[in-house]
Amino acid sequence: SVPVKVGQEPVEEVTGFTYLGNIATSNSDVETDVSCRIGKTVAVFSSLATLWCSNNIRIELKIHLYESAILRSVQLRIGR
């Protein structure tokens, strides 16, 4: 492999990096990125468990939060 330089400085070769929230790997493996996204989604849903289970919050508000935060995020990711 030919070393890449910017000016006279060699560029460090890495096996992966994060760019705009997406994980890019040297072998174009998407499983790492998908696994990371699933993990983040599970973490967010887990942190909202109290909200979803609360009887003190109206179902309409829960639906509004779900649609505006979660569905909108998914739609932005898939380009809709």
C-alpha positions in Angstrom: 0.0 0.0 0.0 1.2 3.5 -0.9 1.4 5.9 2.1 -1.0 8.9 1.7 0.4 12.3 2.6 -1.1 15.7 3.1 1.7 18.1 2.2 4.7 16.3 3.8 2.7 14.7 6.7 1.7 11.1 6.4 -2.0 10.3 7.0 -2.7 7.7 9.7 -4.3 4.6 8.4 -7.2 3.4 10.4 -9.7 0.5 10.2 -12.7 2.6 10.9 -14.0 6.1 11.9 -17.2 7.9 12.6 -18.4 10.6 10.2 -21.7 12.4 10.7 -22.8 9.7 13.1 -22.1 6.9 10.7 -19.4 4.3 11.2 -17.3 3.7 8.2 -14.9 0.7 8.1 -12.0 -0.1 5.9 -13.8 -3.3 4.7 -17.1 -1.5 4.1 -18.8 -3.6 6.8 -22.2 -2.1 7.6 -22.9 -4.5 10.5 -20.8 -2.4 12.9 -22.8 0.7 12.0 -26.2 -1.1 12.2 -25.2 -2.7 15.6 -24.2 0.7 16.9 -27.5 2.3 15.8 -29.5 -0.5 17.3 -27.6 -0.1 20.6 -28.3 3.6 20.7 -32.0 3.0 19.9 -32.3 0.5 22.7 -30.6 2.9 25.1 -33.0 5.7 24.2 -36.1 3.5 24.5 -34.8 2.2 27.9 -34.3 5.7 29.2 -38.0 6.5 28.2 -39.4 3.4 29.8 -40.7 5.4 32.8 -42.5 7.8 30.4 -44.1 5.1 28.4 -45.3 3.2 31.5 -46.5 6.3 33.4 -50.3 6.7 34.0 -49.8 10.4 34.7 -49.0 11.2 31.1 -51.8 11.2 28.6 -51.6 8.7 25.7 -52.0 11.6 23.2 -48.8 13.2 24.5 -46.9 9.8 24.4 -48.1 9.4 20.8 -47.0 12.9 19.9 -43.6 12.4 21.4 -43.2 9.1 19.6 -44.2 10.5 16.2 -42.2 13.7 16.5 -39.0 12.4 18.0 -38.7 8.8 17.0 -40.6 8.5 13.7 -39.2 11.8 12.4 -35.6 10.6 13.2 -36.2 7.3 11.3 -37.7 9.2 8.3 -34.7 11.5 8.2 -32.3 8.5 8.2 -34.1 6.8 5.3 -34.5 10.0 3.3 -38.3 10.5 3.4 
